[in-house]
Amino acid sequence: MSEAVVRMSEVVVRMSEAVVRMSEAVVRMSEAVVRMSDAVVRMSEAVVRVSEAVVRMSEAVVRMSEAVVRMSEAVVRMSEAVVRMSEAVVRMSEAVVRMSDAVVRMSEAVVRVSEAVVRKSEAVVRMSEAVVRMSEAVVRMSEAVVRMSE
């Protein structure tokens, strides 16, 4: 019986040591799980911060895209205005060309009229000179008639 008690005692001691080792392993496992949980919490918080940053970035990109759309629309309106202005300048240039042509034709007409006036003036001068000569001849003839009748 004492051998049985000794063996039983040895088995109980081994069982107690095994339970102690198992308890220590469970404690270490629990501590590891706590550390893992803490790490997961920190990781989750980091993911939340990253998600919030991505949301803010996405909102900024949306605002930037809207601004680019507004800018593009403004550029389109500006381009249309430039096209209209260019067309008006072309029409104005064509009108100036037509006006210049008309001024050239008018100048040519004025030159022709002036040349005709000059020719007529010269003819009038010649006619006046002829009238003067005729008047002088009439005067001489009258004087001769008067002398002859005396």
Disulfide bonds with the S-S distance in Angstrom:
none
